[in-house]
Amino acid sequence: MVFTLAAAIGLASAAPTSAAKDSRYAAIVVDANTGETLHSSNADSRRYPASLTKMMTLYLTFEALSKGRIQKDSKVVFSKNAAAEPPTKIGVKAGGSISVESAILSLITRSANDSATALAEMIGGSEADFARMMTAKARSLGMNGTVFRNANGLPNTAQFTTARDMAKLGIALREHFPQYYGYFSTRSFAFGRQRIANHNRLLGRIKGVDGIKTGYTRASGFNLVSSVQDGNRRVVAVVMGGTSGASRDNQMAELLKTYIPQASKRGGGGDLIAKTDTPALMAKLPKSNAPTPDIRPVAAEIEVADASADEAVATDDAVAVAAVAIPAPKPVIGLAAQPKIAMASAERFGGKLPFQIRKAKDSVPAASDAGVEQAYAAPAPAVAALDQMKTASLPSGWAIQVASSPSEGEARALLDKTAKQVPAVLADASGFTVPFEKGGVTYFRARFAGFETKDSAWNACNALKKKKIACYAIAQ
């Protein structure tokens, strides 16, 4: 394969060594034909995704297009929230709109934060709900080290991913939506009187590069996911934590130069398998798109970092970024089924819900725990406090459970909300929480006590289910 890099990017043999010293650095190269990991460095360590987040925003947008829920010429209206997003952005005023296709192109080229939020609100009803859909989709794709909290990648300490997960997403975008994947090779596009150029400087500079996405925040460093096809060889590579756009590009070019010749010329017909560093452990990428569960976990409190660390504007490679140690993100918790609820955006789709209601495959804990297990873990209480909670006496008789959460405060809030929804059914019941551990994380079951018999408890559950509130009865 012939590599043709612009002089400004000239390859330095020391680039991989210097980049690897940065505490934020992570990289992976995956054979997109076979799923074999050709190179791995901190590939499973948690990192901030920055604008690589928009890859999942685009995945869900492509899904909505492919299902006919939206059209390329559908209008994406910018709310005050979307219009107020910090740069980089295309600057549509609140109440204004652009087409879905223009929104897609603005994400891919300018990495527009305002367009990402507007798309999220259009498809998900709100950005928070869309972020939960993003995390649910990540689980269905086997991206178990990723949690999304927004659609654009602006700083949020609770939003994180891994280089391996981003490689899976890059492969999934190409495999599952080949009809839209060509957008990622867009060098520039006309928007009004502007011509917006792509931030991805490897397009046209390295033979075979056809996308995918750049990203930068001060906490993440400079990130890049690249897809390359050389004849029958196909690879997806990820570099995260670069100290500048130029050094990130140099590192990516060096990886591609080294590992493309090692990629297989065969494959692509079966399940893609991305091997971990332990040969016995493998994670399969679904052969086709897995439907997004229509689960909307109750929002947990979000700790947002300073929004001044926004996407670097077009000259991001001119910004010098000091090495910053990344605080360990909170552990990932799988999504379980939530009570079926009417989505705020249902009327946009003729009264029909845009996504089917399904359970995520990796529900945690078991399905018997009604309600929702958040995708975002809360810190576990001290061991002594947990032991005290476990030994506390529980109400006797029968109880009904309506939810469980890693946050005791959230569990109690769910109890209050349920009591207000069905006051007649729960008039003589008393709400309480029960802690339990799962996978090293403490959860709190939200229950109502005060039912003398099994029948009375199940009758109450049946009444709650008519209100579309998940419920099951249990003897204390």
Secondary structure, DSSP 8 states (H G I E B T S, - for coil): --B---GGG---TTHHHHHHTSTT-EEEEEETTT--EEEEESTTS-B--GGGHHHHHHHHHHHHHHTTSS-TT-EEE--HHHHT--SS-----TT-EEEHHHHHHHHHHT--HHHHHHHHHHHHSSHHHHHHHHHHHHHHTT-TT-B-S-SS----TT-BB-HHHHHHHHHHHHHH-HHHHGGGG--EEEETTEEEE-S-TTTTTBTTEEEEEEEEETTTEEEEEEEEEETTEEEEEEEEEESSHHHHHHHHHHHHHHHGGGS-SS--SS-EEEE-SSTT-EEEE-SS------------------TTS----TTGGG-------------B-----------TTGGGGTTS-SS-----TT-SS-TTS-S---SB------HHHHHHHHHS----SEEEEEEEES-HHHHHHHHHHHHHHSTTTTTT-EEEEEEEEETTEEEEEEEEEEE-SHHHHHHHHHHHHHTT---EEEE-
